[in-house]
Amino acid sequence: MRRLVPVLGRSLLALLATMAAAPLHAAAPIRPPVVEYTIEVSLDPAAKTLDGKERLVWRNPSNDRVGELRFHLYLNGFKNTQSTFIRESGGQLRYDRMARKEDAWGWIDVLSMKTGGQDLRPGARFIQPDGNNPEDETVLAVPLPSSVPPRGEITLEIAFRAKLPRVFARTGFVRDYFLVGQWYPKIGVYEPGGMRGRAEGGWNCHAFHANSEFYADFGDFDVSFEVPSNFVVGATGKRIAETRKGNRTAYRYVQKDVHDFAWTADPRFLVTEFSFDPARDVPAGWSAKAAEELGMTETEIALKPISVRLLLQPGHEAARPRYIRSTKESISYYGLWYGAYPYETLTIVDPPDDGTGSEGMEYPTFFTGGLSAAWMTRWPFSEVRGVEVVTIHEFGHQYWYGMVGSNEFEESWLDEGLNDDSEHRTLTMAYGPRDEVRLPGGFGADSISIAHAEYTHLDNLDPIRKCAWCFFSGASYGINSYYKVGLFMAQLKNDLGARSFSRAQRAYFQIWSFRHPSTSDFFDVFEKATGRDLSEYRRNIVEGTSRLDWKVVTARSRRTREPEGVFDRAGGRVTVDEKETKGKDRPETWETTVVFGNVGDWAHGAQARLVFENGVVVNRTLPAEARWVRYRIPSYKSKLAYAVVDPDRKNVWEWSYLNNSKVLGTGKGAANTYGKRAVVKYTGWMAWLSGVWSQLLWALA
Amino acid sequence: MTEQRRAPLAAGFAALSHQKLVLLLAATTALIGWTAAMPALPTLQEWVGGTLAGDAFVRNHPTQAPGLFFDLVQQKWPAFDGMRRTAGWMGAIGIVLQMFFAGGIVAVLGRGRFGFGQFLEPARRNFWHNVKCFLVFAPVTFLLVGIWVAATLAGGHKLFAEAPPDAPVRTLVWWICGVGAVVLFAVLSLLYDFARAARRYAGIGAWRGYRFARHALSGVGLRALGLWFFWAILGGAAVAAAFALVWVLPATSPAGILVMFILQLGVLWLRSAVRVAAWGSYLDFLDGRARHAIAATARIRYTVAAPAPSSL
């Protein structure tokens, strides 16, 4: 039996390798789609209201008979202080606070909902699928007079009226700026049994929480909206008609294979239209690098042209070239590594300085940028890449959320986190080290270091995978859904190798685009594509809170000494003491001992390095299962200069970098020299800053 | 006979000849700074000098320095917090010292060669006067400048809430708020300095010192403000330029670190020099007006003689 284990192990590896070599077929959008929306809506800019008619075709994707429909009415999250959204957020979210003004509230009323001439509205009721707040009105359950049969369909005619909130979280208005998101009755997702690990089919339609975004089925949208003619507009999809009616204009946009629709209107928008031309706009070398990592030809990963529309705020003109450049870089990176952007259009909205609550929000083929205020784009902040970070991140959501439609309520890491990782890599490719922040004088930070600082500054109480409103705080949601995933994916990439990792990630995108994957689906694809068992990553990092923290416990070098004491030798018993050994003409040697330890709780290997004063470098591998490893070199001609674990930062999941090294500090060597200089220099700096501070106080005295 | 006088600005520059005084202020600042920095030294020795962090910081390693910096600040924050708190207390001590020095400065500037004996005695004598002046100045300034800033911002917000962020009127509100606050501070600061300077001319108390300052500024307030802004802008620009130079200095070699220290001390010296020069200007400005201002603040008591007994 024991002999069988390695045989079985090798067979399993061979099987996985075969699967990895097999082509992973890209998914096509589901046809006919689950949902088809045709909406006509009119904006009253004075009252901040929308009056709309919605025709919805919903196709039952399951083999169940569905007797009830469920709708998201997200705008009711802004209706009063009793909604789950306001209770959880406390009226403050995403660095913005809800205004205490009469017009700040938002709501949506379903006036009628008809099928076959019968109005279903009287029988509809608000439900609270997440349990704890009977006053929440963000999910409407609508019983049907007759069930929708398996694979059958139903058509609904819905009339609604909505009031937009003053912007503080994603959607709403400020003055004449309107960012219209989550604005129409949107049907939830009916998940058939077996989908995302479900035992039985059922609705997945959560209440609107402070720390959660969205989840919806893919479908086709045909939306017409009417606004005063002086407004400049933008929307999901492609504009196919523009009809003037007196002093108002109706715009019609259509888009297939998306799961949401957003639009914007503002008379002050400055319009910049540009195209993404792959031949011209892919940065040099990126296509070849992607092809090499993916094991494909450049022709196979070729991109398509895209029409881009940038709606910029007056006063933000300095951000224009930065939006354009970073948009092209993100289209290039995501397209080359994961798959070409499949839509014809992309709209970027630049929110005003008093509407920052709508910054950094993603919708299909449409997103809002941010951090573009004039002062943020001027010296000394001109190389703080806020515009680029937001643009790349929100464009990235076209992939991780837009096309790979994971459930943002229940597994936010699959969109925010994977996207954070992709954003880091795009930034590094485009801007090199210190990709996020560069200040005059050489100060700056890169995205991984920032993610590491975020990871370690908060109590590590939650795992990455958790429902979005179940984290112990908003900060924990953010750090687990974004930063920790960025670190986890970077660790995975280092462990699997760039080629293997990139191929797996492309496979995951290709297989799950226009579908709804879960955490299990993610690991299934990665394990098949790489031929590796990744369960330890899932258990420790994604579903656990394990830390990895290798450190240098002790490091010392001592001069070796002649043996001393009482010895029985040929001529009899002799006593050798210090007086006799001292001054012997013998080359000086050193005994070196270094102990490395993993004080974290994730058993994972690391590289160790011992560097001697004569320049000799000794590299060793610390095994994953070891809690500590001692290296002892009894006699060597040079003293140890320093010892370091993970010198090349392969373990991105490390909890502390600071304890990764010890410099002996008594001998020669650059590390010691520079270390001492650093102490003098930075003590001087702090003394000086304290002095300057006291002199500033003197101005008051 | 009319006394031949220099312009106040020239007198300010002439005051820079009191190098011992400038060095005393600079050295005091340096001492305060180094004392404040001491709580962080053991942490720096162990975690910057004793690890590769120091090497990464000094050589500004492109990928490792930021992470190590964040770790150092987060994990060893108590040491830096200790430094911050010490800096706060040392700043308070600095304020007291400055009040002490001001008493000597007003007595010795423009009156021949500087000597510590001449400086320390009036510094001691005027100390309580300066403390009392400060206890008037600090809360009044905090209150008035605070009210001004709050009122202009709240008013601007209420009046122009619906104006777009790039509307000129929003910028105008910020400018009115900022410039108004600085002018207000300048006026109060001049009153405070002049009230302290009153002891150069007479042994008067704090309230009378402020009355003296008000009379001394009467009719020539704009000229005095001009002096204040000249020294504030000159000092601010010089310090900012020196600060920028120190900020961008790589300082990786011992020579580089030495140059950095010299520049840093230079910044402290510059700020002290500007303060002495400003005092030189103010005192020269006051010298011509002091007699009148002192007289104007005098309480004149009229004593009516009792009627003589009738000889009838």
Interface residues (C-beta under 8 A of the other chain):
Chain A: R175 R268 Q313 P314 G315 P352 D353 D354 A373 A374 G432 P433 R434 P440 G441 G442 G444 A445 D446 I448 S449 I450 H452 A453 T456 H457 Y642 V644 R649 S656 Y657 L658 N659 N660 S661 K662 V663 G665 A670 A671 Y674 G675 K676 R677 A678 V679 V680 K681 Y682 T683 G684 W685 M686 A687 W688 L689 S690 G691 V692 W693 S694 Q695 L697 W698 A699 L700 A701
Chain B: T29 A30 I32 G33 W34 A36 A37 A40 L41 L44 Q45 W47 V48 G49 G50 T51 L52 A53 G54 D55 F57 V58 R59 N60 P62 T63 Q64 P66 G67 L68 F70 D71 L72 Q74 Q75 K76 M83 T86 A87 M90 G91 A92 G94 I95 Q98 M99 A102 F134 A138 T141 E162 P164 P165 D166 S189 V239 F243 A244 V246 W247 V248 P250 A251 T252 S253 P254 I257 M260 F261 Q264 V267 L268 R271 S272 R275
